[in-house]
């Protein structure tokens, strides 16, 4: 439910913008507000689960997500819709990681690989069907149905969780929450994203952009210093002393920014530039995620055969080429060619994600695993949010550039290709044996 909802909205953005009487770029806040809220609140999920109990938090989270979905479906304007999306993301930030925690805490060690596979496959399959479902709903019904379908799903989820989740609330612990760290982190991210949103306006108020960027930078530094000094920080940054993990947090986040912009750009490109219907755009975007799923079983064997460093360098250089190919697409390009480029791009995306995710925890010790997981999850969501924001800003800034085949969209893909080249440099600097320990312990079935 959560993954479908996060993916499906991109295809519906033009229809939502038209219905609410705003520009498509103004409607990007529907996506960014959701991702920002996830990034800010996901680090809190572990503390909340420990404090109030996994079962109780999961049930409340599903209920909040479901009720907020109803609010999204009934929203009369953009402001209300964004507010409901923030509330929806607050439920999703607790629902998904706490639900995963419920499984990991109760499944016997011998069944853990199978359990993780069950948790992983919905994340792979949902983005494959989401663009097509979104396009069909927008074309034949209303964008509001996208959110309304969460109501019966959420109700079934609540009933199932109530019946089967173990009520182990007696295991709750009282760990102090770093309130100042939470406030500084939230304010820093919010200020930066507000500045980015202002850049997408037809006539940006540059004093607002400068003030937002300055406030975000200052608050970000304060938040980082607080995480270094607080006795119980929101995120324990000591884990960044592990070189491979620090590489993933740095260059892996840049990679996430570049890759997350693509599913946002493509539906807008196909509908607003090429003049396709929402169904056609959704069906074509599906090709991106088909490549993702098809190559997935080969990613671990590739890393075992060639090593993570070689695979990452080759994948990222190939990604530079694939973004160049995306930049050359135009309204006259054959659908077969577009589909082929997207399948290849999706396959490269899957390999890169797998390599970075494997490398992230390869050298992290058991005692640091919880902190590393929280930091990794937070920067991944932040990267996704900033990826959407970067795409929106690029389209706005390059709006008058019509030299390339698809104008601003082509320029945006060129910019994303530059990010991939930066990541390739980071991967090249990795030790040749980076991540080998993880590859010796990861089962082939994963």
N, C-alpha and C positions, 0 to 999 in steps of 0.2 A: 504493500500500500504506500509506504513512504517513498520507496525508490521510484515507483510509477509516477507518483505525484510530482517528485522533483524533476523527473525527466520530461514529462508530458507537457508541462507548461510552456516550454520553449516553442513548440509547434503552434500553440494557441495564442502566443503573444500578439500577433497582428490582429486577430479577431477580438481579443480582449481590449486592445487599444482602440479599435474602431467602435466597439460597443460603448466604451466609457468616454469616448470623445477626447482621447489623448494621442500623442505620437507614439509609434512603436518603441522608440528609444526611451521615452518617458516610462513606458510600461516595464522596462528592464528592472526597475526597482522591485517588481513582484518577485523576480528570481533572486536578485542580490540580497534583499532583506531576509529572505528565507535562509540563504546560505550563510549570511553573517550571523544570524541568530544561532544556527547550528554550530558554527565555529566557536562562538562565545560560550555556549551552554554545554557542549559535549564534555569539556574538561570537568564540569560540575557533576556529571552523571555518576561517576564512581562515588563521590562524597555523598550525594543524595541517596544512592542505593544502600551505602553502608549505614547512613543515618536513619532511614525510614523503612528499609527492607526492600528486597528486590521485587517480591510479588506485589506489594502495595504500590510501589513507584511505577511498575510496568502497567498495572491496571489503570492508574490515574493518567499516565502518559497516553495510553491508547484512547481513553475517554476524551482527553484534551484535544488530541489530534483530530478525532472524529467530530467533536463539536465545533472546532475551528474550521473544519472542512465545510460544515453547514454554513458557518458565517461567511466563508469565501463564496459559496454558491449564491448567497443572498446579498452580497455586497452591492450597494447602489453606486459607488464611486471608487476611484483609485485609492484614495486615502483609507477608506474602510477595508478595501481588499488587502492593502499592504499590512494594516494592523492585524487582520485575521491571519495573514501569512506568517507574521511574526509569532502569533500565538500557536499556529499550527507547527511551526518549526520548534517552538519550545517543547511541544509534545513529542515531536520526532527526535529531538536531541536526547530525550530520556528513553523513548520507546525502543529505538534500535540498539544502542549500546547496552542498556540494561536488560533487554531481551536476550542479547548475546551472552551477557554475563550470567543470566539465569540458566542458560544451556550449559555453559562451560563449568559452572559450579556443581551441576548435578549429574552430568554425563560421566560414566566410568572412563578411566584413562584409556582403556582398550578400544572404546568406541569414539574417541575424540576426533580422529581423522574423518570418520563418516559424518559426525555431527557438524564439523566445520564445512564439509562439502555441502550438506543441506543448507547451511547458512550462506554459503558463497553463491550457489547457483541462481537463486532469485536475483541477486545483484547483477549477474551476467545476463539473465534472460529478460528481466524487466525492461532495460533500455532498448532491447531489440523490438519489443512489441509496442512500447510506449509512444514513439513518434507516429506510427500508423494508427493506433487507437486515438491519439489526440487529434490527428488530422480528420479521421472519420467522424468523431464527435463534433468538432467545430463545423464541418461541412454539412452534416445531416441533422444536427441538433443545436446545441448551444454550448459555449465554453463553460457555462455554469455546471453542466452535467459532469465535467471532469472532476469537480470537487464533490458533487452530490453522490457519485458512485462509492465514495469512501464511507458513507453512512452504513449501508448493510455490511460492508467488509469489516468496519470497525466494531459493529455490534457483535458479529461472529467472533472477532478477535477477543473482545472483552469476555464473552461467555466461555470461550475455550481457555483463556488464561485463568479465569476464576475457577474452572473445573480442574485444571491440570497443573498449574504452577504451585509448587510447594509453599505453604505459608510459613517460611522459616524466618519470620520477623524477629524472633528472639535472638538472632545472631547480629542485630544491629549494633553499631559502634558509634561513639560520640567523638568525632574528630573535628577540631576547630576549622572553621572556614575563613580563609583570608579574604575578608570583605573588601579591604582596600585594593588588593590585587585584582579582584573581580571588577570593581568599579573602574579602575584605571585601564584595564584591558578592554572592557566594553566601550569606554569613551574613546580610546585610541582608534579602535577599529571603526567605530561609528563616524568619527571625524574624518578619517581617511576616505571612507566610502561616500560620505556626503560631498567631499571635494570632487571625487570621481564622478558622482552623479551630476554635479553642477557643470562639469566639462561637456556633458552630452547635450546641453541646452543650445538653442540656435544662437543666442548671444550670451555666453557665459559671463557671470559676474566674477571677474578675476580676483577681486578682493576676498570673495567668499572661498574661492579655490585656494588662495594663498593662506587664508586664515585656517581653513580646514586642514591643509597639509601641515602647517606649522603646529597646530594643536595636536594632530595625530602623531607627529614626530615626537613632540615633548612628552605627551602622555605615554607613548610607546616606550620611550627611554625610562620613564618613571616606573611603568609596569614591569619592564625587564629587571630593573634594579630591585624592585620589590620582590620579584620571584627569586632573586639571588640571596636576599637577606631575610625574608620572612621565615619563621620557624616551621610553618605549615603552608607553603606557597600553593597557589592555584595550579601551577605547573612547575615541577622540579627540573630546572634547566641543567643540573649537574650532569645529567645523562648526555649532554652535548659534548662532553669530554671524550666520548667514544667517537673516533674519527669517521667510521663508516656511517654511523647514525647521523652525525653532524652533516655529512655530505648529502644524505637523503633529505634532511630538514632544509638545507640550503638549496642545492640544485634540484632536488626532487620537488620542492615547492614551486620553483620556477617552471619545471616540467608540468606540474599540475595546472599552473596558470595557463600555459599554452594549450594543453590538451582540453581543458574545461571550456575554453572559448569556442571550440569547434562545434559541438552540438547546439550551441546558442546561435552561432553565425549562420549555419547551414539553412535552417528553416526560414530565417529572414532573407537570406540570399535567394532562395528558390521562390519565395512568395512575393517579396517586394521588388527584387531586381529582375528575376526571370519571368514573373507573372504566373507562376504555377498555382494550382489549387492547394489547399491545406492537406488534402489526402495525398496528392502527388508528392508534395514536399515531405510529408511524414513517411511515405513509403520509401523515398530515396534516402532519407536520413537513416532508415533501418539498415541499409547496406553497411553503414559505418560500424554498427554494433554486431552485425553478422560476422564481419571480419574479426571483431573482438572475440566472439564466442568460438569461432571455428579454429582459431590458432591457439586457444587457451591450453588444450591438452599437450601441445608441443613446447610450451614455454619452459617448463622445468627441465625436460631433456636437453633443450638448447643450452640452458645455463650450465647444466652438468657437463655437457660435451665441450663447450668453449669457454666457460667461466663468465661470471657476471660482468666483469669489466669489458671484455671483448664484445659480449652481446649488447651491452649498453651503448658502447661507442658506435657499433655498426647500426644499431636501431636508431640512434639519435641522428646520425648522418643521413640515413635513409628517410627519417622523418623530415629533415630539412628539404630533401628532394620532393617528398610528398606534399609539403606545404607549398612548394613552388608550383607543383602540378595543380593544386587547388586554386592558386592565384591566377592560373591561366584559363580556368573554366569560364564559359560565357553562355548566354542564352541559346546560342546555336550549337553548342557542344552536344554530341550524341549522348543520350541517356545511358547507353552501354558504357561509354567512356567515363562518364561521371560516376556510375555505379562501381566500376572497376577501381577508380581512384579512391573511392570511399571505403571499399572493402580492404584495399591495401593499407590505407591510412588507419582503419580500425584494427587490423592485425598488428601494425607497428605500435599502436597505442596499447594493446594488450601486453605485448612483449615488454614494453617500457615500464608499465605499471607493475608487472610481475617482478621484473628485475629490481626496481627500486624498493618494492615492498619486501622482497626477500633480503635485500641488502640492509634494510632498516634495522632489523633485529638480529642480524647475523652475529654480531660481536657484543650484544647487550647481555649482561649477566642476569640470572634469575631475580636477584634483589632489585634490579633497575627496570625490570620488564614493565611493571605497572606504570611507572613514570614515563617510560619511553612510549608506551601505547597511548597515553593521554596527550603527550606532546605531538606525536605523529598524527593522531586523529584531528587535533586542533589545527595544525598547519595545513593538513590536507583540505579541510573545509574552507579555511581562509584562502588557500590557493584557488579553489573552485570559485569562491565569491569574487576574488580579484580578477580571475580569468574572464568571467562574464562582464565585469565592470570595464576591463581593458578592451574587450571586444566592442562594447557600446561606445566607449570614448574614441576608439580608432575609427569606427564608422562615422562618428560626428566630425572628428578632426579632418578626415580625408574625404568629406562629403563632396567637395568640389573637384576632387582629383578624378579625372575620367580618362587618364592615359591608359591604364590597365584594362583588361577585358571586362571585369566586373566592378570597376571603379573603386569605391572605398572598401568594398569587401575583399577585392584582390589585394589592396594595400594592407588590410588587416592580416591576411594570411601570410604576406611577406614578413610582417612584423613578428608573427608567431614563429615563422621559420628562423628568424634571428634568435629568438629565445631558445629554440632547439639547438642551434649552433653553440650557444653559451653553455647549455647543459652538456653537450658533447665534450667541450673543453674540460668541464668538471669531471666527467667520467674518465677521460683520458688520464687525468692526474691521479686516479685511484691506484692503489697497489695491484699488481697483477693477480694476486691471490685473494682479492677482496671477496668476502662472503662465502668462501669455500666451506667453512664449518657448517653453515646453514644448509648448503647443498648436500652435505654428507648425512644430514639428519632429517631432511624433508622427504616424506614418503612420495614415491612416484605417483600415487593416486591423487595427490593434491594438485 
